Amino acid sequence: MRTIRVETSAATILLTEAPEPKVRDRQTGRPARSPKTLSAARH
């Protein structure tokens, strides 16, 4: 079996999470929507 060595001392790892949806009203949990989202939903 062949072994390939890789230099990893300068490697950078970036961990991200999906953005949470914005809430317009925290009591009801109603989501905030942009005008573009609202106009697209009506058609």
Protein Blocks (a to p, Z undefined) as FASTA:
>chain_A
ZZddddfklgccddddddddddfblmnopacddfklmmmmmZZ
